[in-house]
Amino acid sequence: MGLPSIKAVLVNARANAKALALIKDIETTYLQEVRDSVVAAMNDGLTLTEWEPSFDAITSRFGYGTGPANYTEMVFRTVSQSAYNGGKASEMFGPEGQARAGYWQFSAVMDDRTTDECAALDGQIFAKTDADAMDFIPPLDYNCRSTLIELDDTDVEGETISAANTVGIDVAFDNELMLV
C-alpha cells in the first residue's frame, strides 16, 4: 500500500480540524451549562443533593452519563468556589473596592487535603495592583476551599506585601469554569 495522495491528506486534515473545533464548542457549551446550573442552585439555596439531578441531566444530554458521587461533589464545590471567589474578586477589584482597600490575602483551609500550592500561598498578601498576583485568585485546583480576604492599609501595617514569595508556585488549575 502506497502513501496517500496530497489531496487525501488535506481532506483528512480539514476533517480533523472541523472535528476538533466541534469538540471545543461542545466542551465550552457543557462547561457553561454546568456553571450556570451551579450558580442557579446557589442563588436558589440548593444543596449538593438537591442540585445533583440537574447535573445528571446535563451530563447525560452531553453523552457523559452520570459520574460517581465524589465527582459530582467535586464539580459542585469547584464551581461554587469559582462563583463565590469570582464575585468577591469582581467587587474587591472594582472601582469602589480599589478605593476602599488596596490589598488582598490568600486564605487556605489548612488540613490534610490542602495542596502544596494553597499551603504555600496561605497568608500571602498582595497589592490589588499586582497583575501577576491575579493568577492566585482561588480556586487553584479541583476541590479547592481557599478564598481571598480584602485588607486595607491598617490591616497590612508591618506585613510583607510581595508576590516575590510566590516564586516556584505552579498554578495547576486553569479556572475555565469561572471565566466561561
MOURRA-V176795 format. One record per residue. N is the residue number from 1. SS is DSSP state (2 for helix, 1 for strand, 0 for the rest). OMEGA is omega as a letter, one per 20 degrees, with the letter a starting at -180 (NA if undefined). NEAR is the number of other ideal C-beta (glycine too) atoms within 10 Angstrom. Layout:
BEGIN
<<N SS OMEGA NEAR> <N SS OMEGA NEAR>>
END
This chain:
BEGIN
<<1 0 a 3> <2 0 r 4> <3 0 r 7> <4 0 r 11> <5 0 r 9> <6 2 a 8> <7 2 r 8> <8 2 r 10> <9 2 a 11> <10 2 r 11> <11 2 r 12> <12 2 r 11> <13 2 r 10> <14 2 r 10> <15 2 r 10> <16 2 r 10> <17 2 r 10> <18 2 r 10> <19 2 r 10> <20 2 r 10> <21 2 r 10> <22 2 r 10> <23 2 r 10> <24 2 r 10> <25 2 r 10> <26 2 r 12> <27 2 r 12> <28 2 r 12> <29 2 r 12> <30 2 a 17> <31 2 r 15> <32 2 r 13> <33 2 r 18> <34 2 a 21> <35 2 a 21> <36 2 r 15> <37 2 r 19> <38 2 r 24> <39 2 r 17> <40 2 r 12> <41 2 r 20> <42 2 r 16> <43 2 a 9> <44 0 r 9> <45 0 a 7> <46 0 r 16> <47 0 r 9> <48 2 a 16> <49 2 r 11> <50 2 a 11> <51 2 a 21> <52 2 r 17> <53 2 r 10> <54 2 r 17> <55 2 r 22> <56 2 r 15> <57 2 r 13> <58 2 a 16> <59 2 r 19> <60 2 a 11> <61 2 r 10> <62 0 r 14> <63 0 a 8> <64 0 a 11> <65 0 r 8> <66 0 a 14> <67 0 r 14> <68 0 a 8> <69 2 a 11> <70 2 r 9> <71 2 r 13> <72 2 r 18> <73 2 r 15> <74 2 r 14> <75 2 a 23> <76 2 a 22> <77 2 a 17> <78 2 r 23> <79 2 r 26> <80 2 r 18> <81 2 r 22> <82 2 a 24> <83 2 a 18> <84 2 a 17> <85 2 r 20> <86 2 r 19> <87 2 r 13> <88 2 a 18> <89 2 r 19> <90 2 a 10> <91 2 a 12> <92 2 a 21> <93 2 r 17> <94 0 a 11> <95 2 r 7> <96 2 r 9> <97 2 r 17> <98 2 a 12> <99 2 a 8> <100 2 a 12> <101 0 a 17> <102 0 a 18> <103 1 r 21> <104 1 a 26> <105 1 r 19> <106 1 a 22> <107 1 a 17> <108 0 r 21> <109 0 a 13> <110 0 r 13> <111 0 a 8> <112 0 r 4> <113 0 a 10> <114 0 r 17> <115 0 r 17> <116 2 a 10> <117 2 r 22> <118 2 r 23> <119 2 a 15> <120 2 a 18> <121 2 a 23> <122 0 r 15> <123 0 r 15> <124 0 r 21> <125 1 a 20> <126 1 r 25> <127 1 r 15> <128 0 r 18> <129 0 a 10> <130 0 a 16> <131 2 a 9> <132 2 a 9> <133 2 r 21> <134 2 r 13> <135 2 a 13> <136 2 r 22> <137 0 a 23> <138 0 j 26> <139 0 r 24> <140 0 a 23> <141 0 r 16> <142 0 a 15> <143 0 r 14> <144 0 r 23> <145 0 a 17> <146 0 r 24> <147 1 r 17> <148 1 a 19> <149 1 r 15> <150 1 r 18> <151 1 r 20> <152 0 a 11> <153 0 a 9> <154 0 r 7> <155 0 a 14> <156 0 a 18> <157 0 r 7> <158 0 a 4> <159 0 r 13> <160 0 r 10> <161 0 a 17> <162 0 r 13> <163 2 a 18> <164 2 r 7> <165 2 a 15> <166 2 r 18> <167 0 r 6> <168 0 r 7> <169 0 a 18> <170 0 r 9> <171 0 a 14> <172 0 a 11> <173 0 r 17> <174 0 a 9> <175 0 a 21> <176 2 a 13> <177 2 r 22> <178 2 a 20> <179 2 a 10> <180 0 NA 16>>
END
